[in-house]
Amino acid sequence: MCGIVGYAGKNQAAPVLLEGLSKLEYRGYDSAGICVYTPEGLRVEKAKGRLSVLREKLDDGKAITGQVGIGHTRWATHGAPSDLNSHPHLSDSGKIAVVHNGIIENQARLRARLESQGICFRSETDTEVISNLIGYFYDQTPDFISAVRQAMARLEGSFALAILCADRPGTVIAVKKDSPLIFGFGEGENFVASDVPAILKHTQTVAYLDDGDMAIFDANHAVFLDAAGDPLEKKREHIAWDVSDAERGGYDHFMLKEIFEQPKALRDAIFPRLKDGKAVLEGLELDRDYLKSLRKIYLVACGSAYYVSVVAKYTIEKACRIPTEAVMASEFRYSDPVVDESNLVIIISQSGETADTLAALREAKRRGAKTLAIVNVVGSAIAKAADQVMYTWAGPEIAVATTKAFSNQLAAVYLLTLHMAGALGTISREEYASLADALAALPDAVERVLSPENLKKCQYLASRYCGRHDAFYIGRNIDSAVCLEGSLKLKEVAYLHSEAYPAGELKHGPISLIEEGTLVVALATVKSLFDKTMANIREVKARGADVVCVTLEETEEEAARAADSVLTVPATHPVLQPSLTLIPLQLFAYYVAVNRGCDVDKPRNLAKSVTVE
């Protein structure tokens, strides 16, 4: 939820920290702060609001001198956004400074205990409990590392921490448990951060910290310890991303850039795994005997990844004939799921750190199910915890509202479906070849949907309907699954109330909400159900709704007779159609948000990586 950067090196720390935080604002942006070792001691500067407030206050870091420091950009959990609740937090003694991502679940008990020892608190945050707990042990035994270890042993919950001690002016300690943290190796400088983009300008060599790991570093050295305090050798990984991948590249917003990056991202995900017309998923153990033993597949995820799961239910059941259920990760482990070794649980997460999804994965494993993770981030917690992993290769996604990561998750599902259907023999050779060919052609088809003509149509419709108060997305069969994501995009970035319903459910209640001027976005790409969807359009039109219909190019003329406006996409294999239908919905949501003056890349109250329950 929050962004952390730590630095020890040859350069001035404050500009490096502020620059790194600017690459992590998608993780939280209601306040920001830094702490730097200066000749006078620890200096903390923080401010409520966007990072730009802090940057202006510190003249982009030139106002602070010192070569070691930690920084933080916040998404509030404990305590409202304010200067006081912003990180870093000092201990009562002023000797310990901490930045924190995560949730400390026993913070109330710890706070009460520390207050009984005469320790004063100045904020409402659980993070100040951490700094004071470390400070308490440090006062008893002035050993920085020992004090941190003792404090960590008493914390319950999730945390990624970067910690400074006034008496160790060259040293930074970083600790991880259930929240992402990476270490970056530089030349005469070392880094720690929540995510790769924060340090990509300085190094492409990183190590992923595991739960319980501690990194103790200065400008020239780094020592890693495991949960037991024993020395570790961390594997160095090379990040293949280019610095430009984390920049806007001339686009007004990251969201628009990432919408246009979808053809390339899809090629990166699909082409290495399609060889001679066959899906080749190296490293996955999903042979015919295992697949035939499955009673059910569960798809478990949160947010947009959950809507990928809803699409996947249709595709897997249609092609593989295995009963499949999409389940929200936040509900999975609390529902006492009927899961055992006869089930495959597919976990989908962009970041690979989503707290609810990670907990669901662990619950599935505890009950004996085999788990397969579909994630974007190599070395993430979910990737490491799952029995098998399939990477989506979407590259960095900076905008909070997902676009290309969603598309690549769909591509992963398609490849998985093709592989399983081929192994099971549930589709004919001709159908397999047809699906494989369509999958290979999918990036070009997406590029076609992103034509200047379609952009202009989406811009025009967004300008026409951006003032509406309510929107309803309707569709049938796999279109209804795509409606969920289209509706969510409008909510996320444009703050417009929106609901998604299967079109056949309208008459069972939701139609009572349709009135003069209500916006309805109707998806009609399932040919066998086209006429039924047109009938639903006429139902809402009769009650005063304005209807935008997204349909196939071949049915444009007929759709135009029922709807007020029509957006078209080319036809592809029916299983893959969501990947094309989705694009106009992404563009429409983006342009509505721009017309409404919203901060598209940093929507209010949202953060990119949800690492707390």
C-alpha positions as CSV (number, residue, x, y, z in Angstrom):
1,M,0.0,0.0,0.0
2,C,2.9,2.4,0.8
3,G,6.2,3.0,-0.9
4,I,9.6,2.7,0.8
5,V,13.0,3.8,-0.4
6,G,16.3,3.5,1.5
7,Y,19.7,4.7,0.3
8,A,23.3,4.6,1.5
9,G,25.9,5.8,-1.0
10,K,28.2,8.4,-2.5
11,N,25.5,10.8,-3.6
12,Q,23.3,13.2,-1.6
13,A,20.5,11.0,-0.2
14,A,17.5,13.4,-0.3
15,P,17.3,13.8,-4.1
16,V,17.7,10.1,-4.6
17,L,15.0,9.3,-2.1
18,L,12.6,11.9,-3.6
19,E,13.2,10.6,-7.1
20,G,12.6,7.0,-6.0
21,L,9.4,8.0,-4.2
22,S,8.2,9.7,-7.3
23,K,8.3,6.2,-9.0
24,L,6.3,4.7,-6.1
25,E,3.5,7.2,-5.8
26,Y,1.1,4.7,-7.3
27,R,1.6,2.8,-4.0
28,G,0.3,5.7,-1.9
29,Y,0.0,9.4,-2.2
30,D,-1.7,11.0,0.7
31,S,1.6,12.1,2.4
32,A,5.3,11.6,2.0
33,G,8.5,12.0,4.1
34,I,12.2,11.4,4.4
35,C,14.8,11.0,7.1
36,V,18.4,11.7,6.4
37,Y,21.6,11.4,8.5
38,T,22.9,15.0,8.5
39,P,26.0,16.3,10.3
40,E,23.6,17.5,13.0
41,G,21.9,14.0,13.4
42,L,18.7,12.5,12.1
43,R,16.6,15.0,10.2
44,V,13.0,14.2,9.4
45,E,11.0,16.2,6.8
46,K,7.4,15.2,5.8
47,A,4.2,16.7,4.5
48,K,0.6,15.8,3.9
49,G,-0.5,15.7,0.3
50,R,1.2,14.6,-2.9
51,L,4.9,14.1,-3.1
52,S,5.2,17.4,-5.0
53,V,4.4,19.3,-1.7
54,L,7.5,17.7,-0.1
55,R,9.7,18.2,-3.1
56,E,8.9,21.9,-3.2
57,K,9.5,22.2,0.6
58,L,12.9,20.6,0.2
59,D,13.9,22.2,-3.2
60,D,14.0,18.7,-4.7
61,G,16.2,17.5,-1.9
62,K,18.9,20.3,-2.1
63,A,17.8,21.6,1.3
64,I,19.1,18.5,3.2
65,T,22.8,17.4,3.3
66,G,23.6,13.7,3.9
67,Q,24.4,10.5,2.1
68,V,22.2,8.0,3.9
69,G,18.5,8.1,4.4
70,I,15.0,6.5,4.1
71,G,11.8,7.7,2.5
72,H,8.1,6.9,2.3
73,T,5.0,7.7,0.4
74,R,1.8,6.8,2.3
75,W,-1.6,5.3,1.8
76,A,-3.3,5.8,5.2
77,T,-4.4,2.9,7.3
78,H,-3.9,4.0,10.9
79,G,-4.7,7.7,11.3
80,A,-5.9,10.2,8.8
81,P,-3.5,11.8,6.3
82,S,-1.6,14.6,8.1
83,D,1.9,15.9,8.7
84,L,1.9,14.2,12.1
85,N,0.8,10.8,10.8
86,S,3.2,10.9,7.8
87,H,6.3,8.7,7.9
88,P,9.1,8.5,8.9
89,H,8.3,8.1,12.6
90,L,10.9,8.7,15.3
91,S,11.1,6.9,18.6
92,D,10.3,9.0,21.7
93,S,14.1,9.3,22.3
94,G,14.6,10.6,18.8
95,K,17.3,7.9,18.1
96,I,15.3,5.5,15.9
97,A,13.5,6.4,12.6
98,V,11.2,4.0,10.8
99,V,9.3,3.8,7.5
100,H,6.7,1.0,7.2
101,N,4.5,-0.7,4.7
102,G,1.9,-3.1,6.2
103,I,-0.3,-3.4,9.2
104,I,0.7,-4.2,12.8
105,E,-2.3,-6.1,14.2
106,N,-1.3,-6.0,17.9
107,Q,-0.3,-2.3,17.8
108,A,-3.0,-1.4,20.5
109,R,-1.6,-3.8,23.1
110,L,2.0,-2.8,22.3
111,R,1.2,0.9,22.5
112,A,-0.5,0.5,25.9
113,R,2.5,-1.4,27.2
114,L,5.0,1.2,26.0
115,E,2.9,4.1,27.3
116,S,2.9,2.3,30.7
117,Q,6.7,2.6,30.5
118,G,6.4,6.4,30.2
119,I,7.0,6.4,26.4
120,C,5.1,9.2,24.6
121,F,3.3,8.9,21.3
122,R,2.7,11.8,18.9
123,S,0.7,10.1,16.0
124,E,-2.2,7.7,15.5
125,T,-0.1,5.3,13.5
126,D,0.9,1.7,14.1
127,T,4.3,2.7,12.7
128,E,5.2,4.8,15.7
129,V,4.7,1.7,17.8
130,I,7.5,0.1,15.8
131,S,9.9,2.9,16.2
132,N,9.2,3.2,20.0
133,L,9.4,-0.6,20.4
134,I,12.8,-0.7,18.8
135,G,13.8,2.4,20.8
136,Y,12.7,0.7,24.0
137,F,14.9,-2.3,23.4
138,Y,17.8,-0.1,22.2
139,D,17.7,1.9,25.5
140,Q,18.0,-1.4,27.4
141,T,20.8,-2.9,25.2
142,P,22.4,-0.3,22.9
143,D,22.8,-2.8,20.0
144,F,21.0,-1.6,17.0
145,I,20.6,-5.0,15.3
146,S,19.6,-6.8,18.5
147,A,17.0,-4.1,19.3
148,V,15.5,-4.5,15.8
149,R,15.4,-8.3,16.1
150,Q,13.7,-8.2,19.6
151,A,11.1,-5.7,18.3
152,M,10.4,-7.8,15.2
153,A,9.8,-10.9,17.4
154,R,6.9,-9.0,19.1
155,L,5.2,-7.6,16.1
156,E,2.1,-9.4,14.7
157,G,0.9,-8.6,11.2
158,S,2.6,-7.6,8.0
159,F,5.5,-5.2,7.6
160,A,8.3,-4.0,5.3
161,L,10.6,-1.7,7.2
162,A,13.6,0.6,6.7
163,I,15.2,1.8,9.9
164,L,17.9,4.3,10.9
165,C,19.6,4.7,14.3
166,A,21.2,8.1,15.2
167,D,24.2,6.2,16.7
168,R,24.9,4.3,13.5
169,P,25.1,7.1,11.0
170,G,26.1,5.1,8.0
171,T,23.8,2.1,8.4
172,V,20.3,1.2,7.2
173,I,18.4,-1.9,8.4
174,A,15.6,-3.3,6.3
175,V,13.2,-6.1,7.4
176,K,10.4,-8.0,5.5
177,K,7.4,-9.9,6.5
178,D,4.4,-10.3,4.2
179,S,5.0,-7.0,2.4
180,P,7.3,-6.5,-0.6
181,L,10.9,-5.3,-0.3
182,I,13.8,-5.6,-2.7
183,F,17.5,-4.8,-2.2
184,G,19.4,-3.0,-5.0
185,F,23.2,-3.5,-5.5
186,G,25.0,-0.4,-6.8
187,E,28.6,0.7,-7.2
188,G,29.5,2.5,-4.0
189,E,25.8,2.7,-3.1
190,N,23.1,0.3,-2.1
191,F,19.3,0.6,-2.0
192,V,16.2,-0.9,-0.6
193,A,12.7,-0.3,-2.1
194,S,9.2,-1.6,-2.3
195,D,9.3,-2.0,-6.0
196,V,11.8,-2.0,-8.9
197,P,10.9,1.3,-10.5
198,A,12.2,3.3,-7.5
199,I,15.8,2.2,-8.1
200,L,15.8,1.2,-11.8
201,K,17.7,4.4,-12.8
202,H,20.6,3.4,-10.5
203,T,20.8,-0.4,-10.7
204,Q,19.2,-3.4,-12.4
205,T,20.8,-5.9,-10.0
206,V,18.5,-6.8,-7.1
207,A,17.8,-9.4,-4.5
208,Y,14.2,-10.2,-3.3
209,L,13.9,-10.3,0.5
210,D,12.0,-13.3,1.9
211,D,9.8,-13.2,4.9
212,G,12.0,-12.9,8.0
213,D,15.0,-11.6,6.1
214,M,17.0,-8.6,7.4
215,A,19.4,-6.6,5.3
216,I,22.0,-4.5,7.1
217,F,23.8,-2.2,4.7
218,D,25.9,0.9,4.2
219,A,27.4,2.4,1.0
220,N,29.8,-0.4,0.3
221,H,28.6,-3.5,2.2
222,A,25.5,-5.5,2.7
223,V,24.8,-8.4,5.1
224,F,21.7,-10.5,5.0
225,L,20.3,-12.5,7.9
226,D,17.4,-15.0,7.9
227,A,14.6,-15.2,10.5
228,A,16.9,-17.1,12.9
229,G,19.6,-14.5,12.6
230,D,21.9,-16.6,10.5
231,P,23.9,-15.2,7.6
232,L,22.3,-15.5,4.1
233,E,23.6,-15.5,0.6
234,K,21.0,-13.7,-1.5
235,K,20.6,-14.6,-5.1
236,R,21.2,-11.6,-7.4
237,E,18.6,-11.1,-10.1
238,H,18.9,-8.9,-13.2
239,I,15.9,-6.7,-14.0
240,A,15.4,-6.6,-17.8
241,W,13.1,-3.6,-17.8
242,D,14.4,-0.4,-19.4
243,V,14.3,2.9,-17.4
244,S,11.9,4.2,-20.1
245,D,9.4,1.4,-19.1
246,A,8.7,3.3,-15.9
247,E,8.4,6.8,-17.6
248,R,5.3,8.3,-19.3
249,G,7.1,8.6,-22.6
250,G,5.2,11.6,-23.9
251,Y,1.7,10.3,-22.9
252,D,-0.4,12.5,-20.7
253,H,-0.9,9.7,-18.2
254,F,0.6,6.3,-17.4
255,M,-2.9,4.8,-17.9
256,L,-3.1,5.9,-21.5
257,K,0.5,4.8,-22.1
258,E,-0.2,1.4,-20.7
259,I,-3.4,1.0,-22.7
260,F,-1.3,1.5,-25.8
261,E,1.5,-0.9,-24.6
262,Q,-1.0,-3.8,-24.6
263,P,-0.1,-5.1,-28.1
264,K,3.6,-5.3,-27.2
265,A,2.9,-6.8,-23.7
266,L,0.7,-9.4,-25.3
267,R,3.4,-10.4,-27.8
268,D,5.9,-10.7,-24.9
269,A,3.4,-13.0,-23.0
270,I,2.2,-15.1,-25.9
271,F,4.9,-15.5,-28.6
272,P,7.5,-17.3,-26.4
273,R,4.8,-19.8,-25.4
274,L,3.4,-20.6,-28.8
275,K,5.7,-22.9,-30.7
276,D,4.7,-24.6,-34.0
277,G,1.1,-23.9,-33.2
278,K,1.2,-25.5,-29.7
279,A,1.0,-24.0,-26.2
280,V,4.3,-24.8,-24.5
281,L,4.3,-23.9,-20.8
282,E,7.7,-24.8,-19.6
283,G,8.0,-25.6,-15.9
284,L,4.3,-26.3,-15.4
285,E,3.4,-29.9,-14.4
286,L,-0.2,-30.2,-15.7
287,D,-0.2,-33.5,-17.6
288,R,-3.2,-35.5,-18.8
289,D,-3.3,-37.8,-15.8
290,Y,-3.3,-35.0,-13.3
291,L,-5.8,-32.9,-15.2
292,K,-8.2,-35.9,-15.5
293,S,-8.0,-36.4,-11.7
294,L,-9.3,-32.9,-11.0
295,R,-12.8,-32.6,-9.6
296,K,-12.8,-28.8,-9.8
297,I,-10.6,-25.8,-10.5
298,Y,-10.8,-22.7,-8.3
299,L,-9.7,-19.3,-9.5
300,V,-8.9,-17.0,-6.6
301,A,-8.1,-13.3,-6.9
302,C,-9.1,-9.7,-5.9
303,G,-10.3,-6.7,-7.8
304,S,-9.6,-6.8,-11.6
305,A,-7.7,-10.1,-11.2
306,Y,-11.0,-11.6,-9.9
307,Y,-12.7,-10.4,-13.0
308,V,-10.0,-12.2,-15.1
309,S,-11.1,-15.2,-13.0
310,V,-14.7,-14.7,-14.0
311,V,-13.7,-14.7,-17.7
312,A,-11.5,-17.7,-17.1
313,K,-14.4,-19.7,-15.7
314,Y,-16.2,-19.4,-19.1
315,T,-13.1,-20.2,-21.1
316,I,-11.8,-23.2,-19.0
317,E,-15.2,-24.8,-18.7
318,K,-16.0,-24.4,-22.4
319,A,-12.7,-25.7,-23.7
320,C,-11.6,-28.2,-20.9
321,R,-15.0,-29.3,-19.5
322,I,-13.7,-29.1,-15.9
323,P,-16.0,-27.5,-13.3
324,T,-14.5,-24.1,-12.5
325,E,-15.4,-21.5,-9.9
326,A,-14.2,-17.9,-9.5
327,V,-13.8,-16.9,-5.9
328,M,-12.9,-13.5,-4.3
329,A,-9.7,-14.1,-2.4
330,S,-10.9,-11.9,0.5
331,E,-13.8,-14.4,1.1
332,F,-12.1,-17.7,0.1
333,R,-10.4,-18.7,3.4
334,Y,-13.3,-17.5,5.5
335,S,-15.9,-19.6,3.6
336,D,-14.5,-23.0,4.8
337,P,-14.0,-24.0,1.1
338,V,-14.4,-27.6,0.0
339,V,-10.8,-27.9,-1.2
340,D,-8.4,-30.9,-1.2
341,E,-5.9,-32.7,-3.4
342,S,-8.5,-33.2,-6.1
343,N,-8.6,-29.4,-6.8
344,L,-6.3,-27.1,-8.6
345,V,-6.3,-23.6,-7.2
346,I,-5.2,-20.9,-9.6
347,I,-4.1,-17.7,-7.9
348,I,-4.1,-14.5,-9.9
349,S,-2.3,-11.3,-8.8
350,Q,-0.5,-8.5,-10.6
351,S,1.9,-7.6,-7.9
352,G,2.2,-11.1,-6.4
353,E,1.9,-9.4,-3.0
354,T,-1.8,-9.0,-2.6
355,A,-2.5,-9.8,1.1
356,D,-5.9,-11.5,0.8
357,T,-4.7,-13.5,-2.2
358,L,-1.6,-14.7,-0.5
359,A,-3.6,-15.8,2.5
360,A,-6.0,-17.7,0.2
361,L,-3.1,-19.4,-1.4
362,R,-1.7,-20.5,1.9
363,E,-5.1,-21.8,3.0
364,A,-5.5,-23.8,-0.3
365,K,-2.1,-25.4,0.3
366,R,-2.9,-26.2,3.9
367,R,-6.0,-28.1,2.7
368,G,-3.9,-30.1,0.2
369,A,-4.7,-28.5,-3.1
370,K,-2.0,-27.9,-5.8
371,T,-1.6,-24.2,-6.4
372,L,-0.6,-22.3,-9.6
373,A,0.1,-18.6,-9.5
374,I,-0.4,-16.2,-12.4
375,V,1.6,-13.1,-11.5
376,N,3.6,-10.3,-13.1
377,V,6.4,-9.8,-10.5
378,V,9.3,-12.3,-10.4
379,G,10.3,-13.2,-6.9
380,S,7.1,-11.9,-5.3
381,A,5.6,-13.6,-2.3
382,I,2.9,-15.4,-4.2
383,A,5.3,-16.6,-6.9
384,K,7.5,-18.1,-4.2
385,A,4.6,-19.6,-2.1
386,A,2.8,-21.3,-5.0
387,D,3.6,-24.8,-6.2
388,Q,3.9,-23.6,-9.7
389,V,4.1,-20.1,-11.3
390,M,3.3,-18.6,-14.7
391,Y,4.5,-15.1,-15.2
392,T,2.5,-12.6,-17.3
393,W,5.5,-10.6,-18.6
394,A,3.5,-7.3,-18.7
395,G,6.4,-5.2,-17.6
396,P,6.0,-2.4,-15.1
397,E,2.5,-1.0,-14.7
398,I,2.5,2.4,-12.9
399,A,-1.1,3.6,-13.2
400,V,-3.1,2.4,-10.2
401,A,-6.0,1.2,-12.5
402,T,-4.7,-1.9,-14.3
403,T,-4.9,-2.2,-18.1
404,K,-2.1,-4.1,-19.7
405,A,-1.6,-6.3,-16.6
406,F,-5.3,-7.3,-16.9
407,S,-4.8,-8.1,-20.6
408,N,-1.7,-10.2,-20.0
409,Q,-3.5,-12.1,-17.2
410,L,-6.2,-13.0,-19.7
411,A,-3.5,-14.1,-22.2
412,A,-2.0,-16.4,-19.5
413,V,-5.5,-17.9,-18.9
414,Y,-5.9,-18.5,-22.7
415,L,-2.5,-20.2,-22.9
416,L,-3.3,-22.3,-19.9
417,T,-6.7,-23.2,-21.3
418,L,-5.2,-24.2,-24.7
419,H,-2.6,-26.4,-22.9
420,M,-5.1,-28.1,-20.7
421,A,-7.6,-28.7,-23.5
422,G,-4.9,-30.1,-25.7
423,A,-3.7,-32.4,-22.9
424,L,-7.2,-33.6,-22.1
425,G,-8.3,-33.9,-25.7
426,T,-11.5,-32.0,-25.0
427,I,-11.3,-30.0,-28.2
428,S,-10.6,-31.3,-31.7
429,R,-7.3,-30.8,-33.5
430,E,-9.0,-28.3,-35.8
431,E,-10.4,-26.3,-32.9
432,Y,-7.0,-26.4,-31.1
433,A,-5.3,-25.0,-34.2
434,S,-8.0,-22.4,-34.7
435,L,-7.6,-21.2,-31.1
436,A,-3.8,-21.2,-31.3
437,D,-3.9,-19.2,-34.6
438,A,-6.3,-16.6,-33.1
439,L,-4.1,-16.3,-30.0
440,A,-1.1,-15.6,-32.2
441,A,-3.1,-12.9,-34.1
442,L,-4.4,-11.3,-30.9
443,P,-1.8,-8.6,-30.4
444,D,-2.4,-7.3,-34.0
445,A,-6.1,-7.3,-33.4
446,V,-5.7,-5.3,-30.2
447,E,-3.5,-2.8,-32.2
448,R,-6.3,-2.5,-34.7
449,V,-8.8,-1.6,-31.9
450,L,-6.5,1.1,-30.8
451,S,-6.9,2.9,-34.2
452,P,-7.1,6.7,-34.3
453,E,-10.7,6.4,-35.5
454,N,-11.7,4.3,-32.4
455,L,-9.9,6.8,-30.1
456,K,-11.9,9.7,-31.5
457,K,-15.2,7.8,-31.0
458,C,-14.3,7.0,-27.4
459,Q,-13.2,10.6,-26.8
460,Y,-16.5,11.9,-28.2
461,L,-18.7,9.5,-26.2
462,A,-16.8,10.3,-23.1
463,S,-17.3,14.0,-23.5
464,R,-21.0,13.4,-24.2
465,Y,-21.7,11.2,-21.1
466,C,-19.1,12.4,-18.6
467,G,-21.7,14.4,-16.6
468,R,-24.0,11.4,-15.9
469,H,-24.4,10.3,-12.3
470,D,-25.0,6.6,-12.9
471,A,-23.9,4.0,-15.4
472,F,-24.9,0.3,-16.0
473,Y,-22.9,-2.2,-17.9
474,I,-24.9,-5.2,-19.3
475,G,-24.0,-8.2,-21.4
476,R,-24.6,-11.9,-21.6
477,N,-22.4,-15.0,-21.2
478,I,-18.7,-14.0,-21.4
479,D,-19.7,-10.4,-22.2
480,S,-21.2,-10.1,-18.7
481,A,-17.7,-11.0,-17.2
482,V,-16.1,-8.2,-19.3
483,C,-18.8,-5.8,-18.0
484,L,-17.5,-6.2,-14.5
485,E,-14.1,-4.9,-15.4
486,G,-15.5,-2.1,-17.6
487,S,-17.7,-0.9,-14.8
488,L,-14.8,-1.1,-12.3
489,K,-12.6,1.1,-14.5
490,L,-15.2,3.8,-14.6
491,K,-15.6,3.7,-10.8
492,E,-11.9,3.7,-10.2
493,V,-10.7,6.5,-12.4
494,A,-13.8,8.6,-13.0
495,Y,-15.6,8.3,-9.6
496,L,-18.8,7.7,-11.4
497,H,-21.3,5.3,-9.9
498,S,-21.5,2.2,-12.0
499,E,-22.9,-1.3,-11.8
500,A,-22.5,-4.4,-14.0
501,Y,-25.3,-7.0,-14.5
502,P,-25.9,-9.9,-16.7
503,A,-28.4,-8.5,-19.2
504,G,-30.9,-11.2,-18.5
505,E,-31.0,-10.2,-14.8
506,L,-32.3,-6.6,-15.6
507,K,-35.9,-7.6,-15.3
508,H,-35.3,-9.2,-11.9
509,G,-34.7,-5.9,-10.1
510,P,-32.0,-3.6,-11.6
511,I,-34.3,-2.2,-14.3
512,S,-36.1,-0.3,-11.6
513,L,-33.1,2.0,-11.5
514,I,-33.2,2.9,-15.1
515,E,-34.7,6.4,-15.7
516,E,-34.4,9.3,-18.2
517,G,-30.7,9.9,-18.9
518,T,-29.3,6.8,-17.3
519,L,-26.2,5.7,-19.2
520,V,-26.2,2.0,-20.2
521,V,-23.1,0.4,-21.8
522,A,-24.2,-2.8,-23.5
523,L,-21.8,-5.5,-24.7
524,A,-23.1,-7.6,-27.6
525,T,-20.3,-9.8,-29.0
526,V,-21.7,-13.3,-28.3
527,K,-23.3,-14.0,-31.7
528,S,-25.7,-16.6,-30.4
529,L,-27.1,-14.2,-27.9
530,F,-27.0,-11.0,-30.0
531,D,-30.8,-10.8,-30.5
532,K,-31.5,-11.2,-26.8
533,T,-29.0,-8.4,-25.9
534,M,-30.7,-6.2,-28.5
535,A,-34.0,-6.9,-26.7
536,N,-32.5,-5.8,-23.4
537,I,-31.2,-2.6,-25.0
538,R,-34.8,-1.9,-26.2
539,E,-36.0,-2.5,-22.7
540,V,-33.8,0.2,-21.1
541,K,-34.3,2.5,-24.1
542,A,-38.0,2.4,-23.4
543,R,-37.3,3.7,-19.9
544,G,-35.2,6.6,-21.0
545,A,-31.7,5.2,-21.0
546,D,-28.9,6.4,-23.3
547,V,-27.2,3.3,-24.7
548,V,-23.7,2.8,-25.9
549,C,-23.3,-0.6,-27.5
550,V,-19.9,-2.4,-28.0
551,T,-20.3,-5.0,-30.7
552,L,-18.6,-6.8,-33.5
553,E,-17.9,-5.0,-36.8
554,E,-20.2,-7.4,-38.6
555,T,-23.2,-6.5,-36.4
556,E,-22.6,-2.8,-36.2
557,E,-25.5,-1.9,-38.5
558,E,-28.0,-4.0,-36.6
559,A,-26.8,-2.7,-33.2
560,A,-27.1,0.9,-34.4
561,R,-30.8,0.4,-34.9
562,A,-31.2,-0.3,-31.2
563,A,-28.5,1.7,-29.4
564,D,-27.8,5.4,-29.5
565,S,-24.1,4.9,-30.2
566,V,-22.0,2.0,-31.3
567,L,-18.3,1.1,-30.8
568,T,-17.0,-1.9,-32.8
569,V,-14.3,-4.4,-32.4
570,P,-13.1,-7.1,-34.8
571,A,-14.2,-10.7,-34.3
572,T,-11.8,-13.3,-33.0
573,H,-12.2,-16.7,-31.6
574,P,-15.1,-16.5,-29.2
575,V,-12.9,-17.6,-26.2
576,L,-10.5,-14.7,-26.9
577,Q,-13.1,-12.0,-27.6
578,P,-12.9,-10.4,-24.1
579,S,-9.4,-9.1,-24.9
580,L,-10.8,-7.0,-27.8
581,T,-14.1,-6.0,-26.2
582,L,-12.2,-4.7,-23.2
583,I,-10.2,-2.0,-25.0
584,P,-13.0,0.4,-25.8
585,L,-14.1,0.2,-22.2
586,Q,-10.7,1.1,-20.9
587,L,-10.5,4.0,-23.3
588,F,-14.0,5.2,-22.4
589,A,-13.2,5.1,-18.7
590,Y,-9.9,7.0,-19.2
591,Y,-11.5,9.8,-21.3
592,V,-14.5,10.1,-19.0
593,A,-12.0,10.6,-16.1
594,V,-10.0,13.2,-18.1
595,N,-13.2,15.1,-18.9
596,R,-14.2,15.0,-15.2
597,G,-10.8,16.4,-14.2
598,C,-9.8,13.4,-12.2
599,D,-6.2,12.4,-11.3
600,V,-6.2,9.4,-13.6
601,D,-3.0,7.7,-12.5
602,K,-3.7,8.2,-8.8
603,P,-7.4,7.8,-8.1
604,R,-8.5,8.8,-4.6
605,N,-8.4,6.2,-1.8
606,L,-6.8,3.6,-4.0
607,A,-3.3,2.1,-4.1
608,K,-1.6,-0.2,-6.6
609,S,-0.5,-3.0,-4.4
610,V,-2.9,-4.0,-1.6
611,T,-0.6,-5.6,0.9
612,V,-3.1,-5.3,3.9
613,E,-6.4,-7.0,4.5
